[in-house]
Amino acid sequence: MQDRIKYWKGIEELENTPEFAKHAHNEFPEFLPLNETPADSKSSQVSAPRRDFLKLLGFGLAAATLASCEAPVRKAIPYLNKPVDVEPGVANWYASTYFSHGDYNSVLIKTREGRPIKIEPNPMSSITPMGTSPRAQGSVLNVYDNNRLRHPLIKGKEAKWEQVDREITSRLSGINGKVVLVSSTVASPSTKQVIDEFGSRFGSFEHVTYDANSASALLAANGGTIPGYDFSKANIIVSVGADFLGSWIAPTPFAKQYIQNRKITKENAAMSRHYQFETILSLTGANADIRVPIKPSQEAALVTALYNSISGQGGSAPANVDSKVFAAAVRDLNANKGKALVVSGSNDPAVQTMIASINQTLGAAGTTIDTASPYFVKQGNDAQMIRFIEDMNAGNIGAVFFYNANPAYDHPLADRVVSGLAKVGLKVSFAERRDETALLVDIVAPDSNFLESWNDYEPKRGFLSLAQPVISPIFTTRQVQDSLLTWSGNSTTYYDYIRNNWRKVATGDFNTFWDKAVHDGVLETGASMLRVNPAAATSATTTAASKPAGNGIEAVVYEKVQIGPGYEVNNPYLQEAGDPITKATWGNYVTIPRSMAESDEMKIVQGDVLRITTANGKTIEAPALIQPGQAPGTIGIAMGYGRELEDMPVVKGLGANAFPITTVVNGGVSYSSVVKIEKTDATSPIAQMQTHHTIMDRLVVQENTLANYKADPKKVTEYIRLTTHDGPVKPATVSLWDDYEYKNHHWGMVVDLNSCIGCGACTLSCNIENNIPVVGKAEVINRREMHWMRIDRYYSAKEHEEKDYAEMEHPADNPTVIFQPMMCQHCNHAPCETVCPVAATMHSSEGINQMAYNRCVGTRYCANNCPYKVRRFNWFAYANNDKFDYNMNNDLGKMVLNPDVVVRSRGVMEKCSFCVQRVQLGKLEAKRENRRPKDGEIVSACAQSCPTDAIIFGDMLDPESRIAQVLAKEEGERAFHVLEEINTQPNVTYLTKIRNLA
């Protein structure tokens, strides 16, 4: 008999540990907001007498009452000459581009009175027309980072640009040895041309490109470019260690493609099937239909077996790999030639060569791989970088320039980089802050932020985009390109340089062409401008590189979705966003499988600090996190942490540097190695946001199979029915409430669980749009994060039929995963509204559950009565508070705040408002034109930022609206409300997740 699926949020809930059972039902932590719990404290609770709490609350109310009697003093300085395009209170939008270490997004920048405050997708781009990545959302805060360099440095001391130019020009004129510019991937055609022009002055010059998370082997196996993968055309997807929805190559474009074949309707019930073989539980693995945990050392054998099976040479699953799943994957691939795609995240050229051959045999060229439009978002060459490091140590390098590159931190040979730099005559960094490499150079010529800069990009052949400055440089910084032009003796500004370069692809009158390109932000005529570095196209071998032995503990270094390789770790929004899988914030940790944690040799509990020793004797220490789905005999640790820099106070002291685990194998970088681990006596709490409460086995999230959906769409969703004398009825039909009558608008939301990949872009977008404060690691440990919306990640145990209990695997060994965005449900029968003693929360005439902040007295009854746990209480004044020294504690950081949304004070309850400020603006714009708002004009921040279009927001009373049409189609099939049985009648509807199982 097949039991109902059991969902759980973490190991604690699954095993009902004493600590979890103790706190699972605590509505509010029983400690005072008087002082923070130290991040390294062994306890997350601080006790205090109730009398002190009442005294504190009384003082807070009295102070608020006194403060309200005095009007604040404001100084308003009018424009002397008002800019033509700036109207106070009216937003301006500019098309631009966000590109950082492979993460490409064509975007629109929202500015208010000259301040960039929000990033949205550019709908005119065919690569990223909807949604953004989490890092792109959070990047708007980077320009206001108080820790950026404010001026150039010479020998660590402040200098003027004139001094820098004289110093560099003078020293370059007598340089002895090769001149090298080291950078991460440069996807800008004009920047590459500037670099070439700069290098042409020297007898020996080289542009060395490397990526902290390398795709060098993939480039080597495909002629120096990334294949033009198109997941939207694949019926069958097999991925071997490629997290293409999270951090591999181009996650935002890939997510948009991937989900096109995952959205299903009665009219089109076709759906791709996705197999994932991987070590850590990645975002992509969490979305796969069938997932198999494997060790890194098994990747080459698995790909070889796939290659042999697809090419007709005969092959079987390697040892310890599920043979049934392997056979099913091969069968599906062979049955879908021309509509199948195989990808791998391996950095072994032999593996990538076999993957290319598999795709060729499957007929992927011209279908699931666009051969005419390869990607240019990764161009790093491992062999070239390693050769440069050896040249430095040999004394052959006369000058080196670092652009978006920090090899003294993020390269396996970082020690050799440090020793080599001591032998280089002239060392210059363009870093925006003193990172590990910038501390070792002679001159730091800080680059401007992308929001302060002109640039162009070609992420994919024939797809051009522009970036334009939306704010003048805040500090005395200068674009890298302008610096290189100056040192080349070229007086042209980089803006004019780009214009001249774009004349190659212009049609008609150039000024008209240019103005349109700047306005649209993209140019997709098929014309290509980018020159790919031919050095990246190295010869690939057919012999797999040596791999660690399968009987050792294998460590994998991976890239976090929100953090990336570590160049934006000083961003507090990104730090508090939380990993989509672990739900951990503020640092990295060692992910270990349950079996290892419970072994007699280890006996590890979460938070135990582990010492990891590499083969070459290097050691790092980090706390353990027991991760369901982690391959047995392996551990994982995220890159980007372990920083001890004064210019990075947000991340200083968080986590451990994982790059010492990476190694150089056969001239390339390997992100896995055999290590030894041991438990220390220390413990370190991990700030997770997931298991604060339990769902108590209630029906909250729903899923079913594609086979069942095709058989009968009306039976894939479980509905709660009440028994009455008239028979079973919907809970909404039995009520003591008077129903609301909506006469004008009725705002609602639909969330398609089939489309949600759990990336978290919506949460970051909500935080930035609504001025949600960052509270820090200690407060997250205390279960006080302030996010208005969250993405609940549920694990579920595999179902086993006709198996003995002894044969069943542990639920945590390889669980399935489902993501559910959860925000205020804006209930028509809202439990919060009935218990508020001062009517601070009330229902609008358009279905929005509203909060009157200045009426709230902080009783928290509403949060206690909310079954969805989506209300947040301001324990502190998070702005202007040195205990929360993030962006709201300095004037520069506050520039990112949205003036349409008030900053809340201590003692106030807050929660999702359906972005009511956007609703009101849309209604006002329509009223000025004497019409109703059109569908799509009003979009909530979470819906607009979703790269997979999983969230639909709109007016349910408009029969032509998309939301009304979806609800009409899905009624009685996939549409359900969370906790429908308690009859809160939410205005948020979910669509059941469908899995395409083999």
N, C-alpha and C positions, 0 to 999 in steps of 0.2 A: 504494500500500500504506500502511496506517495503522500508524505506529510506536507503540510503547509510550510513554505519557506520561512526560516527564522532569520531575522535581520539583527545585526549588532554593529555597534560603532567602533569597538576596539576590543583588544584582548581582555581588558578589565571587565567590560560588560559581558563578554562571552563567558568568562570564567567566574564572574560575580565575586571579584576579589574583595576582601574586607574593606580596603580603602575606598573602593568604588561604592560598595553597599552603604558605607558610612555617609557618603556625600551625595549619592545619586538623587535623593529626594529633598536635599536642602535647597530651598528656593533662593535663599541669600546666604552668603558666608557669614558666620557669626564672629565678625571682627570689625573693628572700627576703621574708618578711612582716615586714621591719624598719621600713620606712617606706612611706608611701603615694606613689604616682605622682601628681604634681600634675595636676589636671583639665585644665590647659591645656598639659600637656607634649606635645611632638611624638612622644614614644615611649611605648609602653605597657609597656616592659620596664625593669627595673632589675637589673643583673647583680650577683652577689656570689659569693665563693669558696665552693666546696663545704664547705671546712673550717669556715667560719663557720656554714654551715647546720647541720652536725653539732654544733658547739658550742652553737648555739641550741637544737637539739632536745634535746641532753643536759641543758641547764639546765632546759628545760621539764619533762622527765620527772623530774628530781631535785626540782624545786620542787613538782610535783604529789605526789610520794611523801611529801615532808616535810609538805605541807599535809594529806594524808590521815591523818596521825598525830594531828592535833589536831581535836577537835570544835569547831565554831563556837559562839560564844556567842549565844544567842537570848533575847530578852526577850518573854515572852507576857503581855499584860495582859488579864485576863478582863473580860467585861461586868459593870458594876455592876448595871445593869438591862438584861437582854438583850431586844432587840426580839422581839416575839411571832413574827414571820414569818421571822426569820433564824436558821438553823441552821449552825454552822460546818461547812464542807465540802459543804454542799448548796446548789445553785444556786436562785435565784429568777428568775422570768420575768415581765416586764411588757409589755403591749401598748402600742405607741406608734406614732409616725409620723415618718418622715424626709422632709423637703421642703426642697429647696434649688435655687432658680433653675430650676424646671421639672422637676427630678428628684424624682418622688414614689414613696415606698415605704411601705406599711403593714408594720410590723416588730414583732418581739418582741425585747426587750432582756434579755440574760442578765446577772445580777449575782451576784457572790460576795462575801459579807460586806459588802454595800452598795456594791461597786464594779462599775459596768457594764464588762463585758469582751468582749461579743460581740453581734452583731446578726444576727438570722435573719428570714426572711419570716414574715408572719402568715398562716396558712392560712385564717383566717376572712374574709379580704378577697377579694372576687371580682375586684378590679382587679389586685392583685399577690399572688396566693395562693402562688406559688412563686418562690423566688429573690429576689435583690436586685440593685441596680445596683452597680458597683464603688465608686462614691463613697459609697453608703450603707454598704457593708461597712467602708470605711476611716474613716468618720465617728466611730466609737467612740473613736478616738484624739484627736479634736479637743478633747474635754472636758478632756483631760490635757495640753493644750498649755501648756508653761511660759511661752510668750510672749504669752498672753492678758493683757489688762489686768486688774490685780488690784484696781483701785479707780477711781472716777470721776476725771476731770481737769477743772480749770478753768485755762485759759490754760497748759496743759501741766503743771500742778502737781497733785499729789495732793490730793484733796478728799474730804469726807464727803458722803453723800447728802443730809443736811440742808442743807448749803451749796448743793448743786446745786439742790435744790428751791426754796430761797429765791431764789437768783439767777435761775432761769428764770421763776418765778412773778412776781417783781418786774419783770423786763424785759418779759415778755409783757403786763403790765398797761398799759404805756405804749407798746406797739408802734405803729409808724407804717409802714403799707404792708401788703401781702398776706402772710399766713402760709401757708407751703407745707411739706407733708411729702412728701419724695421717697423712693420705695421701689422695689424690684424687685417682681415679682408677689406679691401677698398673696392666698393661697388659703384664708385663715382667715376664716370668717364673723364670729366674735366679735372678731377683731382689726380687721376693717373697721368694725365697729360702734363699737369704742373710738375709732378714728381719727375717725369721723364725730362722735362726742360731743365729742372734743377740739376739732375744728374748729368746732363750733357756737358756741364762745365768742367767735369773732372775726367781725368784719363781712365780711372777705374771706379765705376759706380755700380751698385746693385741695390735693387728694391727687394728686400726679403719679406715675404708674407708668411705669417703663421697664425693659427687660431688656437686659443686655449683649449677649446673642445674641437679637436681636429677632424676634418673629413679628407685628409690627404690621400688615404688609400682609395676612397671613392673617386676622387679626382684622377688618380693615377690609372684607374681601371676604365675611365671613360673619357680619355683624351683631354684631360685638363678642365673639364666642366662637370657640373652636377646634372645628371639626366633630368629632362623636363617631365618629372613624374606628374601624372594626372589621376588621382585617386577616385575622381568622380566617374571615370569610365571603367573601373575595375569591379567585376562581380566577385572576384576572389582576391583577397589581400593576405599575403604571408609576410610577416615581419620578424626578423631575427635580431632582436636587440635594438631596433630603431624606434625611438620614442618620437614619432613624427607628428604627434599631436601636442607634444610638450616642449621639446628642446632640440630636436634633430632637424637640421638644415633650414626649413622655412615653415615653422608650425602654423602660423596664421593662414597663409595660402592653403596649406595642406588640410587644415581643419575645415575650411570652407569647401574644399573639394570632397573630402571624406564624407561629410554629412549629407551631401546631395544624394548619395545612394543609401542613406540610412533613414530618411524621412519616408514614411509609408502612409498610404491612404487606401481606402477600399478600391479606388479606381486604379491605383498603382501599388500593388503589394510587393513589388520586387525590392530586394534588399541585399546589399553586399554581405559576404561572409568574411570575417576577419579572424585569422589565426595569428597568435603572438607567442613567440618563443623568447624568453628573456630571463634575466637574473633577478633584478629588483622589480618590484611592482611599480611600473611606470604609469603615467597618465594614459598612454596609449594602450598598455596592457590592461588597465582597468576598464577600457571601453571595448576590448576585444570580445568576440563571441566565444572563442575557445582560446585559453591561455595555458601554456606549459612552462613551468619554471625549469631553467637549465643553468648550468655553470658556465662561466666565460670560456673555460677550456673545452666545452662541448660545441661551441659555435661553429668552428671550422669543420668538425666531423658532421654536424647536422647539415651545414650548407653543402658539403661534399655529397652526403647521402641524397639531398634534394637534387643536386646537379646530376648525379648518376641516374636517379629515378626519372627525371624529366627528359634527359637526353637518351633514354632507352638503354642505358648500360646496366640497369638493374641496381637497386639500392634498397636498404632497409634502415629503419631507425637506429641511431647509435645506442649504445648501452645507456640505460637509465633515462631514456627519453620515451615517453608514452608512444608505443608502436601503433596503437589504434588511431590516435590523433595524427601522427605522422602520415599514415596510410591515407586517412581521409583528406589531409591537405594535398597530397600528391594527386589523389583522384580528382579533387575539385579543380586543381590547377590544369590538369590534362583535359578536363571536360570543358574548360572555359578559355581555351587558347584565343588570344586576341582581346580577351576581357579579364586578364589576370595580371597581377603585379606582385613581384617579390622584392623586398628591400632589406637592407642590413645596416646596422649601426657600427659594424666592425671597422676597425682601422687597420685591418690586414689586407694588403693589396691582393693576395691570392683569394681571399674570401670574396672581395668585391669583384674580382675578375669572374669568378664562378657565378656570382649573382647576375652580372651583366650577360653571361652566356645563357643562364636560365631564362631571363627575360627575352632574350633574342629567340630562343627556342619556343617560348610561349607566344611569340608574335606580338610582343608589347610595343615594338617600335611603330610609331604612327597612331597608336591607340592609347594605351595606358602610359606610354612615354612619348611626349612630344619632342621628336628629334630636332625640330627646327627651332625650339625655344628652350635651351638648357638654362639652368639657374646659375647666377654668378654670386650668390650670397655667401659662399665659402670658397676661398681660393688658397688657403694655407698649404704650404709645402714643408713637410716635416724634415726631409733630407736637406733642403736648402737652409733651414734654420739651424739644424745641427752642425752643418758645415760652417756657417757663420760663427757659431759659438766656438768652434775649434780654431777658426781663423783669428778670433779675438785673443784667445789664449796663446796663440803662436806669435802674437804681436804684428799681425798683418793688416789690422784695421786702423786707419788713421783718424776717422771720424764716424760717429754713429748718431742717428736721429731716431727717436722712438715716438711713434704716432699710434695712439690707441693700442699700445702694447706694453706689457709689464712682465717681461720674461724673468726678472729677478724673483718674481712670486709664482707665476703660473706655468712654468716650464719644468719638465722633469730634471733638466740639467741646470736648475736655478743656481746651484753652487758654482758651476762653471761659468755662468753668466756673470756672477759677482766677481769672480777672480779675473775673468777676461776683461771686464770693464776697467779694471785697474791698469790695464796695459794699452788703453785707447787714449789718444791724445785729446780729442774733442768729443765730449758727450753731451747731447742735447735731448731733452724730453719735452714733448708738447702736452704732457698730462695736465688735467685741470686741477689736480691736487698733488701733493707730494706722496706719491705711492712708493712701493718698494724699490722700483727702478729709478724713479725721479730723485730719490734720496742719494743715489750714487752718481748723478751726473753733474756736470759743471754748470749748465745753464738750463733753467726751466722756462720755456716760452709758452705759457698756458693758452690752450685752445679755447675758443668761445663755445658755449653751449649750442646745440643744434637749433634751439629756438631763437638764437641771436645771429644765425648764420645763413648765408646763401650756399646752396650746393645742388648737385644733381645726382641721380642714381639710375642704374640699370640692373634691377634685381634678376631680370630674366631677359634673354635676348629679344630685342625689339620692344621692350616695355620700359619706357623712360618715365622718370618722375622728378619733380623739383622740390627743393626745400627753400623756404624764404624766411628771413628774420621777422619775427612778430614783436620783438622788443629790442631796444638798443642794448648793447653790452652793458651789463650791470657793473662789472668790474673792468679793470684795465687789462682785458684779454684781447687776443687777436686770432683770427682764423689761421689755422695751419697753412692753408693755401696762400693767404696773403703774406705770411712770413716767408714761405719758400719763394714766392715771386719776388719779394724784396731782396732776398739773398741771391737771387738769380740775376739781379740788376734789371728786372722788368717792373716798370712803374705802373703797369695796368692793375686795376683793382680786380679782385676775384669775380665780382659781379659782372664786370665787363668781359672778363675772360670767359665766363660761362656763356654769356650772350654770343660772343664770337664763335665759340665752339658749337653752339646750337644752330648756327647758320648752315651747318652741314646737312641738317635734317629739316630745315625750314621750307615751307611752301608759301608762295604768294608774298605779299608785303611782310617784311620781317617783323616790324614793330607790332603789326596786328597779330601775327603768328605768336610772337613772344608774350604779348599781353594775355592772349587766350591760354597759352601754356601755363603761365603763372597763375591765372585764375583757376584753371581746371586742376593744376597740380600734376597732371599726367599727360603723356603723349604716347599713344599706342598705335602707331602707324606701321609697325614692323621694322622701322629703321633702327639700326644698331650703332652704338657709338663706343662701347666698351672694348678695350683691348685686353684679352685674357693673357695673363702671364704664361708664356710658353713653358717656363720652367716647371709649372705645375703638372704638365703632362709627362710624367715619368713612366718608364716601362714597368708594367705589372707582371709579376711572376705567377706561376700556376702551382707553386709549392707553398702550402700554408706555413706561416711563421710559427716558430716554436711557441708553445703555449704552456702555462703552468700545469703541473701535474694535477690530475683530477682528484687525488687523495688528500690534498692540502686545503687549508682554508683560503678561499680566493676572495680578494677584496676588489670591489668595483668602485671607481670614482665616477660620479654622474653629475649632471647639471640640473639644478632646481628650476622649475618652471618660472617662478617669480624672480629669482635671483640671477640666473644665468651664470656665466663663468666668473663673476665677481667684480665687474666694473661699475655696478650701480648699487653696491651693498650698503652705501651710506644713506640710502633712501628709507626713511622710517615707514612710509606707506607699504613698500615692498616687503620690509622685514616683518610687519605685523599681518600681512595678508595670509600667511599660512600655506604650507605645502598642500597641494590638492589631495595627496594620498595620506601622508602621515598626520596632517592637520597640525603640524608643529610649526612654531614661529621662533624668531629670534635665535638663530644659530643652527649648526648642523649636529649630527649625532651619528652613531653607528647603527644602521639597521641590521638586525639579526633575525634569523628564522626562529620560530617557537621551539623547534626541536633542539637547536643549539642552546637556547636559553635554559631549557629544562634538563639538559644533559647532566649526568652525574659529575662530569669534570668541571662544568661551568657554574650552574645554578645562578643564572643572572636574572635580576629583576630590573624593570625599567628604571633608568636613571643611574644605574651602576656605571662608574667610569671605567672604560676599558683602555688598556694600553695596546696599541697596534705596533708591531715591529716588522719592518720590511726586510727583504732579503739582504739589502746593503746596510742594515743596522740602524736605519732611521726609525724614530718612534714618534707617534702622535697619540694623544689621549682625548677621548670624547665619550659622552654618555651613551648607554645602550638604549635603543628603542626596538622593542619586539614588533616586527613588521610581518603581518600575514602576507603570504604569497612570496616571500623571499625564498630563493632557491636554497635547498639544504647545502650546508658546507660553504656558504658564502656570506659576506657582509657587504654593506654599501655605505659610502660616505659622500656627501655633496661637496663640490668644489666651491670656492669663493669666500671661505671663512678663515679664521685664524689670523686676523689682522691685528696689529699692535701699533697702529699709526695715529698720531695726534690729529691728523687731518681727516680721520674717519671716526669721530666719536660715537656715531650711532652703532657701528659694528665692532668697535674696539673691544677686544676681550671675548668676543662671541665665537664659540666653536673652535675647530682645529683646522689647520691647513692640510687639505687632502692631497695636494699635488706631490708630496714626497712618495705617495703610493704609486703614482704613475711612473712608467719606466720607458726606456728607449729599447726597442726590439727590432733588429734588422733595419736600422735606419729610419724607423718610424716610432711614433708615440703609442704606447699601449696603456689603456686605462684600467687594466686589471693586472693583478700580481698575487703571488702566494705570500701570505703574511702569517705571523704568529700573534695570537691575541691572549691576553691575560687580564683577569679582573683585579682592579686595584681596590684599596680600602675606601676610596672617595666615592661620593655620590654627587650628582648634579641634576636638579629638576629640569624637565623638558616642558616648555610652555606649549601645551596642546589646547586646541579650542573645541575638540569634538566631544569628549565623554564627560561633559559637565552634568548632563541629565540623561535619563533613560526613557525610551519610548514604551517601556513596560509591555512589549510584545503586542502593541496595538497596530492596527492596519494604517500605516502612514505612507508607505511607498509601495508601488505595485509594478509587477513585470510579468511577462508571459513569452511564449515562443511564437515565431513566425508561422510554424505549422498550425498551431492552434488559431492564430489570427486568420489565416487563409480558410480554415475549416469553418469558423463562425466568429466574425468580429465582435459579436454581441456577448461572447463568453470569455473574453480575455481579461475583463476587469471585474473584480469582486465588489459588489455593492452591498451596503448594509441596509437591511429592511426591518422595520418594526412590525411586530405582530399586533393586529387590531381585530375587532369583531368583523371588520370588512375584509380581513386578510392582510397579507404583507403590504406595507406602504413605505414610501420614502420618508426618512426622518423629517424632511422639510414640511411635510403635510400635517404633522402633528406638532403644534406649537402653542405656547402661551403668549407669544409675542404678537404684536401688531406689525405686519409687514410694511416696509417702506414702499411708497409709490414714487418712482423716479419718472419725472415728466420731461426733463430736458436731456441730461446725459447720465449714463451709468458706466463708470469707468471700471475696467476689469483687466485681468491678466490671464494668459494661458501659458503654461510651461510644458514643453514637449520633452519628456524624459528620454525619448529616443535621440533627441538632438543635443542634449546637454552633455558635454564631455568633461565638465568639472574643472575647467581651467582657472576659474576665479577672476576673470576679467570683469565680470559684472560686479563683484564685491568691491574691487578697487575703484571702478567707475562710480559706484554708489558713494563710497567714502569721500572721493574728491568732489563730486557734485554737491554733496550735502554737508560738507565741512565736519565730517566725523573725526573726532580726535584720535590720535595715537596714544596708547596708554602704557606701552612698554612691557617687557618680559614679566616683571614681578606681578603686574596687574592681570596679565593673561593667566598666570599660574593661579591667581586668586579668583579666577573665573569672572573677570570684570571687563572683558573686551567689549568694545562699543559698536561693532559692526551692525548696521541696520539690516543687512541681509547676509546670509551665510549659505554655503553649499554643504549640505549634510552628505557625508560619504558613508554609505552603508555597505558592510560586508554581508554576504549570505552564504550559508553552508551549502555545499553541493548536495543534491538529493540522490539517494542511492536506493534502487529498487532490487529486491530479491538478492540481497547480499547479507552475509553474516555480519553481526556487529563488529567482530574482530577484524574484518576486512576493511571496514570503513576508515578512510583517512580522517585525520583531525580537521575540523572545520577551518582552522587557521592556516593550514598548509598551502591551500590554493583556492581561496574563496573567490566567488564572483563579486563584482562591485557595481553599485548603482549610485548615481549622484542625484541629489534633489535640492535645487535652490529653494531656500526658505526665507520668506520675508513676512511682514505683517500681512495677514490674509484679508484685511479690510472687511471683516465679517458684517453681514447685514444684521445678525443677532450677536453683537459683539459682547463677550463676557466682561471685557475691560470697562465698557461704558457704564455698566450697571453698578459697579462697585466704587467708582471714583467719587469721593465725598464732595469734590469741588467742581465737578463737571469739566475737568481739564481735558478729558478725552471725550469726543462726541462724534456723531455721525453726520456727514454732510448730506445735502440734498442730491448729491451726485454719486453717493456710494463710497466716499472716502472716509476712513476712520482718521479723524483729525486730532492734533495735540495743540492745546493752547499753553505754550510753555510758561508764560508769566502767570498762569493760574495754577500751575502744578505746585503742590506743597510737598511732594516726595514721599507719600505714604507707601507707595509701591504695591498697593492693593491690585492695581491693574496688571502688573507683571505677574503677581501671584495667581491671578485668575486667568491668565492667558494660557490656553492649552498648547500653543505653538512655541512659546518661549522666545518671542521675538522682540521683546521690549528691553531697553537698556537704561540703566540708572547712572546718572552722573555722581559718582562717589566724591569726585574732586572737581575743582575748577581746573580744567585741563589747559586752558589758555593762561598765559602769563604766570606760569607756575614752574619754578626751577626743578621740582621733582619730576616734571614731564618736559624735559628740555628737548623738545622736538620742534616741528615747524611753527606751532602756535605760541612758542615762547620767545620769538624774536620778530622784529618788524619785517625783516626780509621774507622769512618763511610765511608770514601772514598774507603776503601778497597773492598767494595761491587761493585764498579763500573766496568762495562764491558770494558776492554781495547780495544775492537774492535769497540767501538762506542764513538765518540768524545763528550765531555761535551760542550754544547752550551753556548754562551756568550750573554750579554745583546744586545738587538736590532736585534736579529736574529729570523726569522720565522722557525718553525719546524713542522713536522707532520709524520705520519706513512710512513715507507720506505719499507714495505713488508719484514722487517728484511733483508735488502739487504746484511748485513754482513754474514748472514747465507747462502744466495743464492750464494755469491761469494766463501765462504768456500766450499760449496758442489760442485760447478763447478770446483774448484781447485783440490779437492780430486779426482773427476772423470777424470780430465785432466791428473793427474799423472798416472792414470791407463789406459789412452788412450781410454776412453769411454765416453758416455753421462751419466749425472746423472740419477739414477734410481728413479722412483716414490717412494716417502716416505723418501728419503734421505734428502731432503730439506724441512723443515717444519718451518713455522713462529712460533714465541713464543706464540702467542694467540692460534693458532691451537693446539700446542703441550700441552698446559696446560688445554684445555677444557675437563672437565670430562664427557661430553655427546657427544663428537665428532661432535659438531655442525658446526665447521669450517673446510673446506677442502682447502688446499693450494697446488698448483702444477703448472706444465707446461701444458698449454692448447693445445700446439702444439704436445704433446706426446699422440698419440691415445690410448696408453695402460695405461695412467695415470687415476687415480680415478676421478680427476676433469673433464677430458674430457668425460669420460663415464657418469658421473652424468649429465653434461650439455647436452649431446646428448639425454639422457632419458627424461629429464625434459623440454626440449625446447618446448614451446607452451603449457605447462601444469602448473607446479608450479614455473618455473624459471621466475624471473622478475628483472629489474633494477630499482633502486630508481630514480625518476624524469626522466624517460626515455624520456619524451616529450621535454626536453631541449637538447637532443642529445649530452650529454657529453660522451656517450659510455663508461661506467665504466668497469673496469676489475673485479669488485666485483658483483657477482650475488647472489640474495636471492631466497629462496624457500618459497612459501606461507605457512603460518601456517594453520593447519587443526585441528578443534575441533570436538571431538566425543560427541556431545550433545545427551541428552536422547530424 
